[in-house]
Amino acid sequence: MFDSSLSTLYSTLQLKQEHLSRLSKANYELEHIYDEFYMNVDYCTNPNLPPNLWNGKTAKRFDTDRDTEIRANYDQIMNVQLTATINLLKAEISSLKADIVHLHERIQRAEEEQMKKKEE
């Protein structure tokens, strides 16, 4: 029978592997969202409204706001917020992978110690 420390190590390993799986899926989805943002960047300044349909001060202000503020906010989301979140997830994924490797090593040592106790 497993001793309690070995059982705890296996439980911890399972939790970390599940966490890693969830974070990897989230990272994949965020990278897909980033790609969609990148591919659709020009849509945030569309449609181009022709002067015969859209003119005057309001039209100029709208065009200016769309070309500066909306585009700047879109770029902020894509290049700062999404990128920072993806980088944070990647760092956490790397940390979890290292934790999992360390847990495997601890489990192996605990199993070896348990085998030595049985032999005695």
C-alpha positions, 0 to 999 in steps of 0.5 A: 500500500502507498504511504501517505506521502507518496499518495499526496505526491500523486494527488499533487501531480494529478492536480498540476497536470490538470492545471497544466492542461487547462492553461495550455488550452487557454493559451491555445485559445488566446493565441487563436484570438490574437491571430484573429485580432491581427488578421482583422485589424483593418476592420476596426476602421471600416467601413470607409464612408464615401463623402456623398453619404457621410460629410460635415463636422460629425463625419470628420470627427467620427473618421478622426476618432475611428482612425486614432482612438478606436485603432489605438484601443484595438492596438492596445488590446492586441499588442499589450493586453493579449500579448501580456496575458499570453506571456503570463500564461506561457510563464505559468505553463513553464513553471508547472512543467518544471513542477511536474518534472520535480514531482516525478523525481520526488515520486521516484525517490519515494517509491525507491525508499518504499521498496527499500523499506519493504526489502528490510 
